[in-house]
Amino acid sequence: GEIMLHDGLLLLSPGLKLAIAGILLLAAAHDIMIRTVPNWMPLWLGILGTALAAIEFRLVWGLGFGLTVFALCLVFWWRGWMGGGDVKLLGATAIVIAPAAAGSFLLAVSLSGGVLAMAYLAGRVLLPRPTVRRPTRLLPRVLRVEAWRIHHRGPLPYACAIAAGTIFVLS
């Protein structure tokens, strides 16, 4: 009976991972457009990550890793190196990560952040300055605003790096 229940619960794992990836992609899109991550996103990542960790018998690890990552990122926030939304997002996302993938997760998010930073640095040189005319359609408008942010050394949408790194290691 108990083994059958566990096997049944494990069938939820791919669906939970898909929902987690979807929320991460929404967070990345929101961060690009508005440079914020709404609180409901890390909240639901924490809930779904806790459920995933529980059915995979790694609840203590998941909550411990999430809390550790959150605490470390909180120090970065105090130093002005990270935004508060990214701190919450990264801490909640860490709950999702299995012990064997922890190093890969941290490396993938860091490398994704490095690629993002390099793209923004290159954009300062390669992108033309935005025109005065404001486009009416959403995508051209977002691209114009992003070009303005790049030229004015605005903050990076780090939720993109968190999403890319996490989705890369989420198996």
Phi, psi and omega per residue, in radians:
G1 nan -0.879 -3.088
E2 -1.156 -0.689 3.125
I3 -1.139 -0.728 3.129
M4 -1.118 -0.673 3.106
L5 -1.101 -0.794 3.124
H6 -1.073 -0.790 3.125
D7 -1.067 -0.677 3.098
G8 -1.130 -0.739 3.121
L9 -1.144 -0.639 3.131
L10 -1.086 -0.424 3.089
L11 -1.129 -0.343 3.098
L12 -1.322 -0.362 -3.029
S13 -0.929 -0.886 3.137
P14 -1.081 -0.663 3.110
G15 -1.137 -0.723 3.086
L16 -1.093 -0.759 3.138
K17 -1.117 -0.667 3.096
L18 -1.136 -0.748 3.103
A19 -1.118 -0.706 3.110
I20 -1.086 -0.813 3.118
A21 -1.072 -0.698 3.119
G22 -1.086 -0.766 3.120
I23 -1.141 -0.686 3.107
L24 -1.094 -0.704 3.113
L25 -1.164 -0.679 3.060
L26 -1.099 -0.721 3.123
A27 -1.093 -0.741 3.121
A28 -1.086 -0.803 -3.141
A29 -1.100 -0.751 3.138
H30 -1.118 -0.693 -3.133
D31 -1.164 -0.655 3.089
I32 -1.132 -0.818 -3.039
M33 -1.297 -0.721 -2.970
I34 -2.154 -0.154 -3.104
R35 1.084 0.588 3.016
T36 -2.408 2.793 3.003
V37 -2.142 1.916 -3.126
P38 -1.005 2.497 -3.076
N39 -1.011 -0.490 -3.122
W40 -1.144 -0.425 -3.113
M41 -1.218 -0.950 3.068
P42 -1.096 -0.580 3.118
L43 -1.041 -0.892 -3.125
W44 -1.212 -0.565 3.044
L45 -1.106 -0.704 3.098
G46 -1.117 -0.742 3.135
I47 -1.140 -0.866 -3.126
L48 -1.164 -0.679 3.103
G49 -1.129 -0.678 3.097
T50 -1.144 -0.730 3.094
A51 -1.091 -0.774 3.131
L52 -1.090 -0.813 3.137
A53 -1.067 -0.685 -3.129
A54 -1.144 -0.802 -3.105
I55 -1.274 -0.331 3.081
E56 -1.696 0.245 3.099
F57 0.943 0.776 3.096
R58 -2.465 0.621 -3.069
L59 -1.082 -0.817 -3.119
V60 -1.079 -0.774 3.092
W61 -1.037 -0.903 -3.076
G62 -1.000 -0.847 -3.138
L63 -1.172 -0.672 3.108
G64 -1.145 -0.772 3.131
F65 -1.156 -0.745 3.115
G66 -1.054 -0.781 3.130
L67 -1.148 -0.699 3.123
T68 -1.115 -0.828 3.123
V69 -1.091 -0.763 3.119
F70 -1.037 -0.806 -3.115
A71 -1.098 -0.741 3.118
L72 -1.124 -0.767 3.131
C73 -1.173 -0.526 3.085
L74 -1.089 -0.679 3.063
V75 -1.086 -0.748 3.111
F76 -1.088 -0.658 3.115
W77 -1.125 -0.787 3.113
W78 -1.028 -0.607 3.137
R79 -1.386 -0.149 -3.126
G80 1.483 0.259 -3.090
W81 -1.580 -0.285 -3.117
M82 -2.450 2.671 3.039
G83 -1.477 2.736 -3.112
G84 -1.087 -0.669 3.112
G85 -1.095 -0.686 3.125
D86 -1.181 -0.632 3.106
V87 -1.065 -0.857 3.141
K88 -1.129 -0.748 -3.115
L89 -1.104 -0.793 -3.107
L90 -1.190 -0.717 3.106
G91 -1.090 -0.776 3.138
A92 -1.174 -0.690 -3.125
T93 -1.158 -0.599 -3.120
A94 -1.063 -0.470 3.118
I95 -1.063 -0.558 -3.078
V96 -1.200 -0.481 -2.922
I97 -1.398 2.273 3.077
A98 -1.260 2.680 -3.118
P99 -0.929 -0.734 -3.102
A100 -1.156 -0.362 -3.090
A101 -1.771 0.028 -3.041
A102 -1.042 -0.840 3.137
G103 -1.113 -0.755 3.121
S104 -1.100 -0.691 3.116
F105 -1.049 -0.905 -3.118
L106 -1.088 -0.715 3.120
L107 -1.164 -0.789 -3.101
A108 -1.128 -0.724 3.112
V109 -1.163 -0.737 3.134
S110 -1.115 -0.797 3.123
L111 -1.140 -0.687 3.087
S112 -1.086 -0.703 3.078
G113 -1.115 -0.674 3.085
G114 -1.126 -0.748 3.094
V115 -1.101 -0.742 3.106
L116 -1.052 -0.812 3.139
A117 -1.096 -0.736 3.121
M118 -1.114 -0.698 3.117
A119 -1.098 -0.705 3.136
Y120 -1.232 -0.640 3.067
L121 -1.134 -0.763 3.110
A122 -1.122 -0.645 3.139
G123 -1.062 -0.539 3.111
R124 -1.079 -0.563 -3.116
V125 -1.585 -0.722 -2.973
L126 -1.529 -0.540 -3.082
L127 -1.429 2.393 3.029
P128 -1.239 2.685 3.074
R129 -1.120 2.494 -3.118
P130 -1.121 2.561 3.121
T131 -1.343 2.912 3.120
V132 -1.251 -0.593 -3.113
R133 -1.141 2.302 3.136
R134 -1.702 2.147 3.098
P135 -1.166 2.693 -3.139
T136 -1.610 -0.505 -3.120
R137 -1.412 2.677 -3.001
L138 -1.084 -0.944 -3.048
L139 -1.068 -0.860 3.084
P140 -1.049 -0.606 3.122
R141 -1.152 -0.782 3.115
V142 -1.084 -0.753 3.132
L143 -1.116 -0.681 3.103
R144 -1.110 -0.802 3.134
V145 -1.101 -0.710 -3.133
E146 -1.129 -0.720 3.088
A147 -1.065 -0.712 3.098
W148 -1.071 -0.796 -3.136
R149 -1.077 -0.736 -3.134
I150 -1.079 -0.820 -3.117
H151 -1.203 -0.402 3.124
H152 -1.787 0.297 3.087
R153 0.945 0.776 3.118
G154 -1.246 2.989 -3.120
P155 -1.188 2.643 3.087
L156 -1.347 2.554 3.020
P157 -1.429 1.369 -2.987
Y158 -1.149 -0.297 3.051
A159 -1.028 -0.470 3.082
C160 -1.110 -0.758 3.121
A161 -1.187 -0.689 3.111
I162 -1.099 -0.786 3.139
A163 -1.126 -0.834 -3.104
A164 -1.089 -0.834 -3.129
G165 -1.107 -0.709 -3.118
T166 -1.205 -0.837 -3.122
I167 -1.084 -0.590 3.106
F168 -1.062 -0.703 -3.071
V169 -1.679 -0.184 -3.128
L170 -1.248 1.914 -3.077
S171 -1.977 nan nan
